[in-house]
Amino acid sequence: MLLNCIKERFSVRKFLDKPVEQEKVNILLEAARLAPSASNKQSWHFVVIKDKEKRRQLTDICKGQKFVTEAPITIAICCTNLDYIMTCGQTAPIIDAAIAGEHIVLQAVELGLGSCWIGAFYHDKMAELINLPEDYQIVGLLPIGYPAVKKGSRNLKAIEKIYSYDSF
């Protein structure tokens, strides 16, 4: 059941020194490819960072978060067509890329992998590291690997506090 996968997911900040098999990387990317996108534009691109030297630079790029460097791979979630604004006023490719990223995160759990969504990074430095084209933006980074820690408890709001029917 998908809900069990969602319950098992947590932000992993300590990884085993074990590479992620290419077959599993391919499955993660397929999960992203299958994500929905506004008008089916699929305005995303995923850069899988495996190179040890590039990974070493991620600590500085990610504001001192050393665990990002320690992950065997980091996926940069990128998007283009940033002028595509939906009727609701939101930038479609950014939302689409985030949905695809969440597909990766949940697929990782099913494969026995862990991840952590990173938004604390210097966009200009990351763009330089991955040779990002000027018409693209990086939405987030996903360090991924085998967790070296177990899931702890989370302080979540009670379900009754997060929804309402028919009116706010």
N, C-alpha and C positions, 0 to 999 in steps of 0.2 A: 504494500500500500504506500502510495506517495507520501501520505501524512507521516508515516514512520520515518521515511527518509528526511523529511523536513525537520522532524523532532530530533534526529541524530546529528544534523548539521550544526556546527559551531565554528567560530573563528579560530583557526589554528595558527599559532604563532611560534610553534616549535616543531621542526620536522626531523625525521630520521635521515641519516646520510645514506639515502637509497634512491637511485634514479627512478623516474617514472617511465615505465615501458612505453615505447612508441605506439603500440596498439591502444593503450589507454589514452594517450594524447589524442590519437585519431578519434576515439569515441567521444572525448570531451568536445572536440571541434565539430563533430557531427551533431552533438546535442545543441550546440550554438547555431549551427546551420539550419536546424529544424525550428528554431524560434520564430514566432510570428513577427511581422513588421508592418508598419503602416503602408498601405497601398502595395504591399509585398515588394518594397524597394530594396530591402536587404542592404542597407547603406553601411554595413559594418565591415571591419577587417580585424583579424586577430593576429597579433604578433607573438609567437611563442619564443620566449627568451630562454635558451638552453646554454649558451656560451658562458663559460665560467668567468671570463673577464668582464663581460657585460653584466652578469649577475652580481659581481663584486661591486660594481658601481651603483647598484640599486639602493644600498644603505644610505648614501648621501642624497640620492635623488628622492628617496622616501623619508626625508627628514630624520635620519638616524635610526630608522627601524631595521635593525640588523637581521631580524628573522626573514625579511624579504630576500636578502642575499643568500640565506641558508636554504631556501626552498629550491629543489632541483629544477623547477621551471617556474616562470612567471608569464602569465598571459596578459598582454596589453590589449584592452578592448578599445578599439578605435572606430570612429564613424565619420562619414562625410555627408554631403547634402544638407548642411546645417541651416540652410535657408528654408527648409521644409517645415513650416509651422502648421500644426493641426488647427482645426476650427476652435478647439478648446484653449488655444494659446500656447501650447507646449511644443517644444522642438522634438519632432517625431524621431529622428535618428538617435538622439541621446536616450530616449525612453526605450527604443527598440534595442539599442546596444546593451542597456541595463538588463532588459529581459533576457537577451541571449547570454549575458554574463551569469544571470541566475540559473539558467539552464546548465551552464558549465558547473557552477557550484553544486547543484543538486546531483548532477551526474557523477561528480567527483566522490560524493558520499557513497553512492551505490558501488563505486569501484574501489572503495576502501581508502580513498584519498581525502585529504583535508585542504582547505583553502581559507583565505581571509581577503575580504574586499578591501582594497586600499584606495582611498581618495586623497590621502595626505602625501602628495608628491608634487614636485616642481615640474609643471607641464613642459616648459621650455627645455629643461635638461633631459627629460624623458623623450621628448620629440627628437632631440639631437641623437640620443643613444640608438633609437630605432629608425632613424632617417624618415621620420614621418612627413608625408607630403603636406604642403601648406594648406590644402583644402580639407584636411582631416583634423579631428580632435580626439584626444585620449579621454575616455569616459572613466576608466578605472583600471586598476591592476589586480591580477589574481595570482598571488604566489600559491603554488600547488605542490603537494608532496604527501608522503606518508606521515601521518601525525605521530609525534613523539610524546604526546600527552593525551590524557583522557578528557572527555567532555566534563566540564564543571556545571554547577547550577547557574541559572540565569534568573534575574529578577524581572519577570514580565508582568505587565499590567493584567488585571483580571479581564476576562473576555467581555464581561458586561460593560467595561469602561471604554471599549474601542469601537463600538458600533451603535447604530440606531436604525430604525425602520422608518421610511417615508419622509423623515425630516431630521435635521441635525438636532 
